Amino acid sequence: MSTVVETDVLIVGSGPAGASAALALSTYGVPNIVVTRYASLADTPRAHITNQRTMEVLRDLGVEQEVVAQATPQHLMGNTTFCTSLAGEELGRVRSWGNDPLVQAEHELASPTRMCDMPQHLMEPVLVNAAVARGTRLRFQNEYLSHTQDADGVTATVRDRLRGDTYEIRAKYLIGADGGRSRVAADAGLPMGGQMGVAGSINIVFEADLTQYTAHRPATLYWVLAPGATVGGIGAGLVRCVRPWTEWLIVWGYDVTAGAPDLTTEYAESVVRKLVGDDDIPVTVKSSSAWTVNEMYAESYANGRVFCAGDAVHRHPPSNGLGSNTSIQDAYNLAWKLKLVLDGTAHPRLLDSYTAERAPIGRQIVTRANRSIRETAPVFEALDGLAPQTPEQLWANIAARKDATAAAEKQRAELREAIAFKAYEFNAHGVDLNQRYPAESSAAIVPDGTPDPGFPRDPELHHQPSSRPGARLPHAWITSGSRMLSTLDTVGRGRFTLLTGIGGEDWVRAAGAQEVEIATVVIGPGREYEDPYGDWARLSEISDGGALLVRPDGFVAFRHASAAPDAGELLADALRTILGHA
Ligand code: FDA
């Protein structure tokens, strides 16, 4: 065995976390290699909900339009339906994923992007193709086995599964994006909290033309309350649209203490029949697999030169559709920091901010996703369906809601309320967009002395913009000549950006005098960018002569409310702190 390859960053895994880390690093010009165990990318749909924050990341990385072209659009995602089977009785719907008119307005105001449904087997090729086109070296059928690290780098032992031999890759940094059974995270000794294997679940991928049961109430998710639906799983039986309205994925639970059932085609077909409810429709089962619901997160995402991202450090059920979104966002947070450390601009201690910023988000989404499962119980409770009972009893309870009795009216109200409460799973816009990195925990954020505005509205349901350091730059439509663009379009591309207005000339000069590249954006009448709607003036929370310094990942790192004659000094101080030189 000899060292055959050297690189700056070795990435283990080509899922959403690894592929987007590779894409970002290659976009920033950082040499990287991806090793991935299998001969192909994901061959089943898995993750699909792609939220606005992820679309913003993809927009910055130049692949947003490719994703939009392949994804199911937002307006076909929204009628999350609760029913006894697709062909059976409908119990209610909740307008989801930004399709409620009020929530839709919040989506439009929050971001230049739109949420969409992009199945993982389509997303991974987009990310990986772009990464490889920009320089990533990708090795399929190469399996990470172990690593050692020293003061200068990491040496990973890798097995080439095609040739059958092992070799070493020497890298300055290692990213473990190797999923929920991460060997890298285990080898790095990352401390994990929570529990694996909380419940058992089965995915069944199948083809069937279900247009007659779905096209009139287009949705990504159809939830089925059938006998047995509360055993294991993710709260109820689920028929998920992969491609409207012919490709599907069912999620069905099993008792984890009894072990997964034998996943024969007959068994899979029987579950499909139960949830579809129409035996005359031709069904082709493509695959089935068992997995477990997990409730686990890492307390630290790094050990020395080894960093983990994605499911390697947060393991949770698909509720709220947060898995690949958070994985992509982890990678985006890490990539620019690695770039600046590798090119000598930043001190390696900038990398400490990765755990400080992302671990609290990981814990939050693991908790949210598991809570969402538990919040499905009231839907069953409204039908008295949690108590052990025969199928006949469940059907009778469901039928009873149609009676003209006070009890039935109460049942109808409870059912409506329980279904509407699922907004915390299907319309949690705040969970998607309210991520903030407090200066108290992250050294890559410079406090500006203002009090934390918190979240006056429900932080899980409603996005609430802020330009306070640690918040994502608020989106506002501005113009440049005849072109309309988002404030978010002025930042990113691997560099810092300073936004100011009329009177902010000292800030512009100061930005040009720094060693690190800082793009400058001046917004105001007669300047390169204008604010014709006044949205930016309302959202920026600074005076015209003030400044926001935005990190390459779109988060505000430093804010000064007004013009400052000593802008040069203030900015240099801020950068020293952010880049770990203070
Ligand atoms: P992921 O598991 O995708 O990738 C790991 C990679 O590492 C793979 O390429 C693997 O081959 C490789 N690997 C592993 N060990 C290796 C080794 N030793 N050497 C080399 N390579 C190795 N999420 C979401 O955001 N929205 C959603 O709607 C859903 N829905 C959903 C539905 C269902 C049914 C499931 C099961 C899951 C979801 N998810 C989801 C979750 C989502 O699939 C998951 O969070 C992401 O795939 C995580 O991405 P990662 O890149 O971290 O790991």
Residues whose N, C-alpha, C, O or C-beta is under 5 A from the ligand:
A	BS01	FDA	V12 G13 S14 G15 P16 A17 G18 V35 T36 R37 Y38 R46 A47 H48 I49 N142 E143 Y144 A177 D178 G179 G180 R183 A309 G310 D311 A312 P318 G321 L322 G323 S324 N325 S327
